[in-house]
Amino acid sequence: MSAAILALIAGAVVGLALGALGGGGSVLAVPALIYLLGFTPAAATTASLIIVTATSLTVLCAHARTGDVRWKAGALFTAAGLLPAAVAGAAAARLPQSLLTAAFAAVAALAALKMLRPGRTDGDHTTTVRPAKAAGTGAGLGTLTGLLGVGGGFLAVPALVTVLAFDMQAAVGTSLLVISANSLASLAARGAGAAGIDWAVIGPFTGTAILGAWDGKRLAAKVTGTLLQRTFAIVLLAVAAFMLTDALT
């Protein structure tokens, strides 16, 4: 199967995850770029940021039109992560490839396990917003974005629900704001790192990711969030186990 066709298929899956769950695109994009399309881990994280940024900005517009983005709270949450994302993005190029792969797998596994835990219902959202805690969480997500090439949405959604007491729809919409800003900051820090990207692969990948994200948004309206979340978590655990095994052997 040609690289272009593999890119189209992988892009559709990545977009579906982003559109339905408000995150998870990058944790699927990075292993797809490495194991299906032959990218190095460093190139895959940069390419993933390009794909996720373009896709997230597109779907963010759709969620904004339906009023699912909490702009003020989301902006504060995001602002705390911009500098860590830029610093970590600059540092990522100096780290061993195997370490990046192992770290990515570990973060993906932890996120999957968190997603498999029973979630709270909308009526339980009584948490008082604590600015310091929100800023700390935002900074942590920014660091992961820069270092591992993840937009952070698969961590941002549960963080927005538990730290800022958002309902699920608002968390999904606002997470796209967080993803877009963090990814842009990390891309800016990487600078010339995007020069060696194979655009003949990334172009089709990004195009189908954007289309898949629209389908994901429609799917989320028809299927329960719990089912989507658990299905994604199981897939994520399998991907993390494969990547960790590859990094350690």
N, C-alpha and C positions, 0 to 999 in steps of 0.2 A: 504494500500500500504506500502511495507516494506521501511525501511530507506535507504537501498542500492539503490532501484529503484528511490526513491525521489531524492537522491543525484545525480544519473546519469542524471535525467531530469534537475535538477537545474544547474548542471555543464554545460550542453549543452547550456542553456540560457545565463549563465554568460560568457562563452567562446565566444558565438556569439556576445555579446555586446562588449567585448574587441577587438575582431578581426575586427569588422565592424567600431567601433567608436574610437578605441584607448583609451577607458576608459569606466567606467560604470559598470565594472565587480563586483567591491567590493560593490557598492551601491545596487546591487541585491543579492550578496552572503550573506551579513550580515543578512538581513531579512529572506532569505531562510533558513539559518542555525538556526536562532532563532525560527521561526514560523513553519517551516516544519520538522526540524530535532531535535528540542528540546535543542539546545545549549543555555547556558547563554549568555548575551550580551558580557561579557568579553571573554569567550571562543570563541564566534562567530567572534569577531574582530581579535583574534589571528589566528584562522583557515582561515579566509578570507585572511589574509596577506600571509599565506602559499600557498593557491590556486592561488591568484593573482600573486604572485612572480613567481611561476612555469610557469603559463600560459603566463605572459608578456614576460619572458625571451625567451620562445619558439617563440612567434610571432615576437619579436624584431629581432631575427635572420632572419626571412623571410623578414621583411622590410629593414633590412640592405643590404640584397642581391639585392634588387631593388633600392637601393640608396635613400630611403625615411627617413633616419635618419641623422639629423644635429648634428654630434658628439660634436663639439667644443661648440657651443651655448647650446646644450642640457646638456653638462657636467657642464657648468657654472651655468645654471638654477638649475640643480640637486644638485650641491655642496652646495648651499645656504640652501637647505632643509634637509640635512642629520642630522645635529646636532639637529634642532628642532624636527625632526621625532624621534630621539633616546630619547630625554628628554620627549617628550609628551607620547611616548610609555611606559616609566617607570612610568609616573604619572597616566596613564589610569587605572592601577590596583587598585588605591586608591580612585577612584571616584565612586559614587553610580551608580548602574546599570540603574536605571530609568533616571538619568541625561545623561548617555551615549546614551541611546535609543532616548531621546528627542533631544539631540544635533545632532545625526546622522540624524534624520528625518528632522530637520530644515535645515541642510546643503543640504540634498538631494532635498528638496523642492526648495531652492534657486537656486540650479544648474539646476533643471528642468525648472524653470521660465526663467532662462538665456538662456537655449537652445531653448526655444520657441520664443525668440525674433528674428526678422529677422537678418540673418547673412550678413556679408559683402562678396562681390565677390572677387575672386582672384586678380582682377585688382585694387582693393582698398587698397592693402597692401603696403602703403607708410609710415607706422609708423617707426620713427627712434628708433632704439634699445637703451634704456636707462639702463645701467648696474644696477644702484641703484633700479630702478623699477622692473627689472627682478629678482634681488636678493631678494627683498621684497616679490614678488609673489612666488618665489621658497620656501622661508622660511615659508610662510603661508601654502603652499601645504604640506610641510614636517610636520608641526604641525598637520594638519588634518589627515595625514596618521598615525602618531603615536598615536593620541588620539582616533580616531574613527575606525581605521583599514581599511581605504580606501586608495587605491593606488594613488588617486588624478587625475587620467586620465580624469574623467568627468569635472574637473576644469582645468586641464593642457592644454587640447586641445584649449579651447577658449582663455586661457591666452597666449599660444604660438602664436596664430593667431593675437591677438590684441597687445601684448607687444613686441613680437619679429618679428612680420610681416611675419610669415611663411604661405605658402599656406597650404591647408587642408591636402594633402597627407603627407607633411613633418611634420605637427603638429601631425598627428596620429602616424607616425613612431617614432618621437622624444618623444612623450608622454609615449611611452612604455619604453624608457630608464629612464624617470623620475619615472614612476611607479615602475620599477624593483629596482632601487637604493633606493628609499624612503621606499619601503616595506621591503627590506633587512635590512636597518638601524633600522626600528621599530621592526622587529623580533629579531634582536640582542639585543635590549634594553629589550625586554620582557623576553628573556632568558628561564628560567625554565617554563614560562607560557605555552610553547608548550608541556610540558610533559604530561598534562592531556587530550590532544586532542585525539578524537576517530578516529584513522587512518583507521578503517574499513569503516568509512563514508567518511573521507577526501580523501582517495585514489581514489575511484570511482569518486567522485566529481571533483577532479583535472584532472583525465584522460579524462573525457568527456568535461571538460572546455578547455583543450588543443585541442581536436579534433574540438570542436565547434568554437574555435578561427580561425582555418584554414578555416572553412566554412564561418565565418564572413568576413574574408579578401576577399574571392572570391565574397561574396554577395555585399560588398562595391564597387566592380568594376562594378557591374551590375545595382545597384539601386542608385538613387541620394542621396547624403549625407544629403540633407535637409529633405527628407522623412524619412530616418533612424533616424535622430536626433529628429525630432518631435514625431515620434512613441515612441522612447525611453523616451522622456521627459514626455509624457502622462502616460506611465507605471510608471515612477519614481514618479510622483506626487501622483498617487494612493497609491503606497507603502509608501511614506512619510506620507500621511494622516492617513493611517492605523497604522503606528508605533507611530505617535504623539498621536493619540487617545488612544492607548494602554498604552503609558508612562504616560499619564495624568489622567488615570482612575484607 
